[in-house]
Amino acid sequence: MSDCIFCKIARGEIPSKKIYEDEEIFAFHDIHPHAPVHFMIIPKQHIASLNEADMSHQAVLGRILAKAGELARSQGLNEGFRTIINTGRIGCQEVYHLHVHILGGPEPLKGLLPRT
């Protein structure tokens, strides 16, 4: 999608603090971090959310997850990290381009989700 902000970031039309890029995926730091280290990995192909993903996306989704540990370690997350995929309105997805959040830091992250 030409107007998708994450598509524009992946194409280099919007600046980002890039961590990694290959022919299928792009990783960059979140501009509103929720942890000392907070970055996202996205497919370059526009997939609106995990709800729209199907078996034709199996390879790129596997690539994202397989690359997550290496990228997390490259950012200093040697003792673990949290992986989050928000999906749809109920799942609190804000940008409708599938993205995997990687969060961590020197101290353990507290709780699964903030209480409401």
N, C-alpha and C positions, 0 to 999 in steps of 0.2 A: 504494500500500500504506500503510495507516494506521500501521503500526509501523516503517516505514523511516525511519532517522535523516535522510537527505537529503530525503525528502518532508516531514518535520516542519520541517526548516530552511527549505525553499522556502515552506512555508505560514506561516512566522513563529512556529511553536510552540516552536522551539529558537532561542535567540539566535545570531547569526553576525555576522561583520564583513563585511557586504554590500558588494560592489563595483558590482553591476548587477542589475537585474531588469526583465523585461518579461513579456508574457503567456505566453511559452513557455519562457524560460530564466532561470536564476538563477546569479550568480557571487559567490563568497565566498572569503575567505582560509582557507587550510588551518590547522587548529589545531596541527599538528605539521609546520612547514615544513622542507623539505629544501634550501632555497636562500633568499637574502635576500628574494626575492619568490616566493611560492608560493600560488597560488589555484586554485580549481576552477570550472569552468562545468558546470552540470548542466541537463538538461531538467526542467521541472516535472512532466511526465508520467513516471510510473515506468516505466523500462526497466531491467531487471536488469543487463544488460551489453551490450557490443557484439555478443556472440554471439547475443543475443536480438533485436537490431535487424533490421528488414527494410525493404523499400521504403516501407512506410507511415510510417516514421520519417525519411525522406529530408529533408524540409523542416526539421525541428528539428535534425537532425545538421548540415545545411548551415549553419543559423543559428548554431550553436555555433562552428563553424570560421570562419565569416565574421566573427563578432564578436571572436574571439580576439585578433587583432592590435590592434584599437582598445582593448580592455580592457588588454592587455599594455602598450601605450604609455601608457595612463592611469595605470599603476602604475610608470612610469619605465623600462620595458624598451624603449628606443628603438633599441637595436642588436641586438635579437634575443632569442629565448627558446626554451625547450624545451617541446614539447607531448607529453604521455604519456597514453595510455589503457590502463590495466591491465584485462585481461579474463580472468575466471575464476580458479580456484585456481592453475593453472600460471602465469598471467600476474600473480600476486600481487595480485589484486583483494581489497580488504579490506571495502569497503562495496558491497553488491550493488544499486547504483543507478548507472547509467552516469554517469561523470564524466570530464572532461578536465582533467588537471593542466596548469597553465601555470607554468613555473619559469624564473627568471633572476636576474640581478643585475649589478653593475658589472663583474665578471670573468667570463670564459668558464667555463661548466660543464665539468668534466673528465670524460671518458669517457662511454660510453653507459650502462653498468650497473656496479654494484659487482661485483668479482670474488669468487667463492665458493671 
